[in-house]
Amino acid sequence: MTIVIRPSSGRNRKLVKPDGGQQSSDQQAVKDLDRRWNEVYLRNDRSDFAEILANDLRVNFSDGRSGGKADLMRPTPVGAKVAFSEAGMQMFAPTAVTWGRVRIEHPDPIVDQGYVRIYSKRDGRWQAVFVMVFPV
């Protein structure tokens, strides 16, 4: 089932299922993790990543480099403005995929990127296990 995150008039976003039904607890858990991930960038405070990201997380950056959890723990340069858009979600329990766009306005360049995040449920707990970032 596809879950689409549509911007609302307020600060929060709502998950809307095409059939208008209730979200499962797994869908809600992944939605919360994805929201918290975005808030890490908005607040420029990486402390929540310790819980959100699995220790064996893999990341593919837009410049072709790959890395792990430690690479994402480094903060964004001070003064950068971050905005998220075009978000979506698909559940494949015990795996979930989220995607969207992020715009980062650094003091010099403006960076527009797409991302795909993969979450996995292990031992009853959802965590991010992979993220791919690409230029748009």
C-alpha positions in Angstrom: 0.0 0.0 0.0 1.3 3.5 -0.9 1.3 6.2 1.7 1.6 9.8 0.4 2.7 12.6 2.6 1.0 15.8 1.5 1.9 19.2 2.9 -0.7 20.7 5.2 -1.4 24.3 5.9 0.3 23.9 9.3 3.7 22.8 10.3 2.9 19.1 10.5 2.3 16.7 7.6 -0.3 14.0 7.6 -0.1 10.5 6.1 -3.1 9.9 3.8 -3.8 6.4 2.7 -5.5 6.2 -0.7 -8.4 4.2 0.9 -8.7 6.7 3.8 -8.1 3.9 6.3 -6.2 3.8 9.6 -2.4 3.6 9.7 -0.8 0.5 11.2 1.5 0.9 14.1 4.4 0.0 11.8 3.4 2.8 9.4 3.2 5.2 12.2 6.6 4.2 13.6 8.3 4.7 10.2 6.4 8.0 9.7 7.7 9.2 13.1 11.3 8.1 12.3 11.2 9.9 9.0 9.8 13.0 10.6 12.5 12.9 13.3 15.2 12.4 10.6 14.0 15.6 8.8 13.9 17.5 12.2 17.6 16.5 12.7 18.4 18.6 9.7 16.0 21.4 10.5 17.5 21.8 14.1 21.0 20.9 13.0 21.3 18.6 16.0 22.4 15.1 15.1 21.8 13.5 18.6 18.6 11.8 17.4 20.5 10.0 14.7 22.0 7.7 17.4 18.6 6.1 17.7 17.2 6.6 14.2 20.2 5.1 12.3 21.2 1.5 12.5 24.9 1.0 13.4 25.4 -0.8 10.1 23.6 2.0 8.1 25.0 2.5 4.6 24.8 5.8 2.7 25.4 6.7 -0.9 26.0 10.4 -1.3 25.2 12.4 -4.4 28.9 12.8 -5.3 29.3 9.0 -5.6 31.0 8.5 -2.2 29.6 5.9 0.2 29.7 5.9 4.0 28.1 4.9 7.2 26.4 6.2 10.3 29.4 8.3 11.4 29.3 10.3 8.2 25.7 11.4 8.9 26.5 12.3 12.5 28.5 15.4 11.3 26.3 18.6 11.5 25.4 20.8 8.6 27.4 24.0 8.4 25.9 26.7 10.6 23.6 29.1 8.7 22.3 26.6 6.3 18.5 26.6 5.7 16.9 23.3 5.0 13.5 22.5 3.5 11.9 19.1 2.6 9.2 18.4 0.0 7.7 15.8 -2.3 7.7 13.1 0.4 6.3 9.7 0.1 6.3 6.3 1.7 5.8 2.6 0.8 5.6 -0.3 3.3 7.1 -3.7 2.5 7.0 -5.1 6.0 9.5 -5.7 7.6 10.9 -3.0 5.3 9.8 0.5 4.5 10.9 3.0 1.9 10.6 6.8 2.1 11.6 9.4 -0.4 11.5 13.1 -1.1 13.5 16.2 -1.9 15.7 18.3 0.3 16.9 21.9 -0.4 19.8 23.1 1.6 20.7 26.7 1.3 24.3 27.1 2.4 26.0 30.5 2.6 27.5 29.8 -0.9 25.7 27.2 -3.0 22.1 26.0 -2.9 21.8 22.2 -3.0 18.7 20.5 -4.3 18.8 16.7 -3.8 16.4 13.8 -3.9 16.7 11.0 -1.3 15.5 7.4 -0.8 15.6 6.0 2.8 15.2 2.4 3.7 14.0 1.4 7.1 14.0 -2.2 8.5 12.3 -3.7 11.5 14.8 -5.8 13.5 14.0 -7.3 16.8 10.8 -5.3 17.0 12.5 -2.0 16.4 12.4 0.2 13.2 15.7 1.9 12.2 17.1 3.4 9.0 19.5 0.9 7.2 20.2 2.7 3.9 19.9 6.1 2.4 20.7 7.3 -1.2 21.0 10.9 -2.0 21.1 12.1 -5.6 21.1 15.5 -7.5 17.9 16.8 -9.0 
